[in-house]
Amino acid sequence: MQRRAYAPVAALAAAVMSAALAGCGGGGGAGGKGIDAKAGQAGSAVPAGPPGKYHSLPEPCGYVSPETVRRMLPGAGEGDEQEAEKLLRGTAAITYDTDRRVGCRWKLETPNGTRHLTVDFERVVSYQPGVSDEARAQQLYERQATAARIPSAAPSAKSSPSPKASASPSPGASRSAGSSDPGPGPQLADASVAPSSANPSMSADPRLAPRVLDDLGDDAFVNDVLATTSSGVHRDVTVVFRSSNVLVTIAYDQWTTDKQHVPASQDLQGKAQDLARELDAGHFGN
């Protein structure tokens, strides 16, 4: 009686299956799961672009000093001690990857209005073959500037000094004499912008109009928008700057229920730019 060749067949089948599994697993590995893994590094004709200067981001709420928050939110730190401490501490933004994006928000409410301050850091990593992290960050910056309709820099504009909060009167200097209540903010210093203006987001002073900033980071712009609602008027100032492969956005706004006292461009822009310079000088990444 002949024996059936079950064993050799089973062994052959096991060998075939083992080879197939090995072939399927050859492209895996932990290296492809890292957040900074870039396309084009393995088996690509075009190598990945060089990495950016910064490889991490700061803790955003602690990176802005309490003194700076007090300066930007007049009245913060006063009143109830616990409430003041909470306000100055800020509220961290909810993100899913703090190596790539972080942010913090502060809010001051008064009977006459509110002020908000938000700081956002984004560390850009390029996944495009041949495109560096810094080049990708510049692309994203330019996209934001285009969306905000920021005019291109001109030689005459670059020679004009940017408004500085330290070079202008204190936040309360534009109020009437004898007033001790800082309220939500100062009266419009130049009185050139009013809610009924044909183009309320533009100031008569070209140094205060939305523009490119040539003294901040590698690229920077400031935007300034004034709007009126049924409940009051608000001015929104945004400063965006790029330092290598990190984009920083500062959003600073003031709302007031008194439509006769419009938030001043010079005050908000000056303080927002001062904060931007502080952040840029601190070398926020490593």
C-alpha atoms as one frame of an Amber mdcrd trajectory, in Angstrom:
protein
   0.000   0.000   0.000   1.352   3.414  -0.993   1.710   6.203   1.565   0.092
   9.553   0.821   2.504  12.497   0.626   0.662  14.787   3.072   3.752  15.999
   4.935   5.698  17.310   1.925   2.617  19.137   0.613   1.981  20.753   3.995
   5.589  21.836   4.284   5.508  23.372   0.812   2.322  25.285   1.588   3.816
  26.670   4.802   6.927  27.849   2.946   4.840  29.650   0.299   2.718  31.389
   2.953   5.807  32.472   4.904   7.350  34.035   1.799   4.136  35.867   1.001
   3.910  37.330   4.495   7.517  38.435   4.327   6.884  40.227   1.042   3.814
  42.043   2.417   5.650  43.296   5.490   8.757  44.529   3.746   7.507  48.154
   3.384   6.400  48.665   6.982   8.251  49.813  10.037   8.067  52.446  12.735
   9.960  54.948  10.602   6.921  55.591   8.415   4.726  56.516  11.358   6.642
  59.544  12.693   4.950  62.935  12.297   7.963  64.340  10.491   8.418  61.434
   8.050   8.651  62.954   4.579   7.663  61.652   1.204  10.506  61.122  -1.224
  13.063  59.826   1.241  12.824  56.155   0.264  12.685  54.894  -3.298  11.951
  58.309  -4.777  13.825  59.944  -7.632  13.406  63.366  -5.966  14.865  63.647
  -2.446  12.944  65.293   0.361  13.711  68.936   1.030  15.884  69.881   4.004
  14.211  70.075   7.415  13.384  73.397   9.002  15.277  75.257  11.679  12.745
  74.557  14.424  11.873  71.065  15.632   9.536  71.928  18.515   7.220  74.653
  19.804   6.944  76.465  23.148   4.202  76.154  25.715   2.094  79.069  24.390
   0.322  80.339  27.504   3.540  80.478  29.503   5.525  81.965  26.631   3.586
  85.243  26.831   4.498  86.958  30.099   1.802  88.172  32.528   3.207  91.704
  32.148   2.564  91.576  28.410  -0.980  90.288  28.954  -1.663  93.125  31.411
  -0.408  95.651  28.868  -2.599  94.268  26.092  -5.677  93.757  28.279  -5.908
  96.922  30.403  -7.543  96.046  33.705  -6.434  92.405  33.663  -5.049  91.300
  37.006  -7.355  93.566  38.977 -10.307  92.616  41.161 -10.736  89.091  42.490
  -7.319  87.479  42.890  -8.341  84.030  41.670 -10.180  85.430  38.644  -7.232
  87.650  37.821  -4.817  84.728  38.015  -7.047  82.646  35.750  -7.321  85.445
  33.198  -3.573  86.061  33.085  -2.878  82.328  32.781  -4.916  82.091  29.575
  -6.646  79.100  28.005  -4.640  76.700  25.868  -6.038  75.766  22.467  -7.055
  72.147  21.962  -4.637  70.504  19.521  -3.806  66.900  18.711  -0.098  67.354
  18.096   1.688  69.927  20.239   4.901  69.410  18.251   3.157  70.850  15.223
   0.611  73.400  16.515  -0.124  75.161  19.804  -2.059  78.248  20.845  -3.432
  80.234  23.762  -6.302  82.674  24.270  -6.984  85.457  26.761 -10.242  87.371
  27.226 -11.065  90.467  29.279 -14.680  91.498  29.746 -15.780  94.921  31.016
 -19.204  96.589  31.238 -18.399  98.548  28.081 -16.926  95.792  25.955 -14.267
  93.110  25.653 -10.726  92.506  24.454  -9.443  89.210  23.085  -5.882  88.088
  22.487  -4.976  84.856  20.713  -1.504  83.555  19.873  -1.041  80.591  17.514
   2.184  78.768  16.586   2.377  76.356  13.642   5.537  74.388  12.857   5.427
  73.500   9.176   6.775  70.187   7.884   6.888  69.674   4.130   5.812  66.353
   2.686   6.520  67.422  -0.886   9.651  65.921  -2.490  12.249  68.586  -3.129
  10.418  71.245  -1.071  12.016  72.261   2.222  10.067  72.914   5.414  10.972
  76.598   5.181   9.842  76.861   1.563   6.543  75.212   2.444   6.064  77.632
   5.361   6.671  80.538   2.997   4.007  79.164   0.643   1.502  79.007   3.478
   2.405  82.521   4.621   1.905  83.910   1.115  -1.450  82.165   0.917  -2.585
  83.942   4.098  -1.303  87.311   2.886  -3.150  86.872  -0.409  -6.373  85.903
   1.375  -6.085  89.035   3.540  -5.416  91.148   0.404  -2.239  92.600   1.837
  -0.569  94.952  -0.672   2.926  94.010  -1.799   5.802  95.787  -0.117   7.025
  98.927  -1.871  10.266 100.853  -1.212   8.342 103.878   0.062   6.266 101.725
   2.389   9.334  99.981   3.803  10.919 103.283   4.693   7.897 104.302   6.780
   8.214 103.499  10.481   5.749 101.078  11.989   3.578 102.376  14.846   4.913
 101.448  18.243   2.857 101.421  21.407   5.832 102.822  23.313   6.085 105.765
  20.915   2.422 106.703  21.349   0.498 107.848  24.420  -0.487 105.237  26.948
  -3.738 103.337  26.304  -5.674 105.825  28.431  -4.039 108.988  27.107  -6.702
 109.617  24.472  -9.526 109.637  27.009 -10.874 112.844  28.414  -8.865 114.456
  31.209  -9.693 113.364  34.726 -11.085 109.992  33.712  -9.726 107.082  35.748
 -11.761 104.300  34.193  -9.741 102.643  31.394 -12.879 101.039  29.966 -12.437
  98.575  27.135  -9.887 100.758  25.384  -8.966 104.217  24.152 -10.863 106.566
  21.908  -9.627 106.652  18.328  -6.463 108.749  18.491  -6.539 110.171  14.971
 -10.359 110.249  14.695  -9.918 109.457  11.004 -11.791 106.156  11.064 -15.433
 105.947  11.998 -18.035 103.201  11.677 -19.748 105.115   8.890 -16.586 105.421
   6.773 -16.859 104.171   3.200 -13.905 101.866   3.789 -13.859 101.307   7.565
 -10.910  98.904   7.547  -8.518 101.530   6.166  -6.985 104.410   8.092  -6.165
 107.792   6.598  -2.628 107.243   7.856  -0.860 104.850   5.414   1.357 103.637
   8.253  -1.748 102.118   9.874  -3.257 100.509   6.763  -2.993  96.712   6.213
   0.561  96.215   4.989   3.737  94.142   4.866   6.077  94.520   7.848   9.769
  94.494   6.969  11.189  94.444  10.496   9.713  91.207  11.801  10.768  87.613
  11.140  11.479  86.479   7.590   8.036  87.587   6.328   5.287  89.478   8.122
   2.106  91.473   7.609  -0.494  93.266   9.699  -4.197  93.388   8.893  -6.713
  95.798  10.430 -10.486  95.515  10.059 -13.165  97.684  11.655 -16.768  96.487
  11.742 -20.051  97.695  13.198 -22.869  95.530  14.514 -26.183  96.278  16.183
 -24.547  95.801  19.582 -21.467  97.957  19.003 -18.240  98.300  17.077 -15.090
  96.189  17.021 -11.624  96.386  15.534  -9.718  93.204  14.676  -5.950  93.422
  14.258  -3.996  90.407  13.012  -0.220  90.072  12.797   1.178  87.059  10.941
   4.884  86.408  10.671   7.135  83.589   9.548  10.440  82.651  11.129  12.032
  79.841   9.129   9.505  76.978   9.234   7.259  78.399  11.982   4.197  80.566
  11.347   2.972  82.766  14.200  -0.451  84.420  14.201  -1.491  87.069  16.728
  -5.180  88.015  16.747  -6.010  91.025  18.907  -9.417  92.678  18.967 -11.448
  95.163  20.952 -15.226  95.343  21.128 -17.098  98.343  22.530 -20.766  99.145
  22.952 -20.038 102.875  22.599 -20.096 103.568  18.876 -18.795 107.080  19.450
 -15.498 105.782  20.818 -13.968 103.600  18.120 -11.040 101.331  19.076  -7.849
 102.958  17.808  -5.672 101.352  15.140  -2.505 102.827  16.599  -3.109 101.321
  20.039  -4.062  97.819  18.884  -1.523  97.575  16.061   1.306  98.909  18.197
   0.696  96.428  20.999   0.217  93.490  18.619   3.483  94.261  16.832   5.328
  94.682  20.131   4.129  91.226  21.168   5.177  89.780  17.808   8.696  91.165
  18.258   8.874  89.724  21.763   7.891  86.294  20.477  10.305  86.442  17.556
  13.180  87.572  19.771  12.552  84.689  22.176  13.574  82.026  19.631  10.399
  80.104  20.364  11.554  76.792  18.878  14.690  74.682  18.920
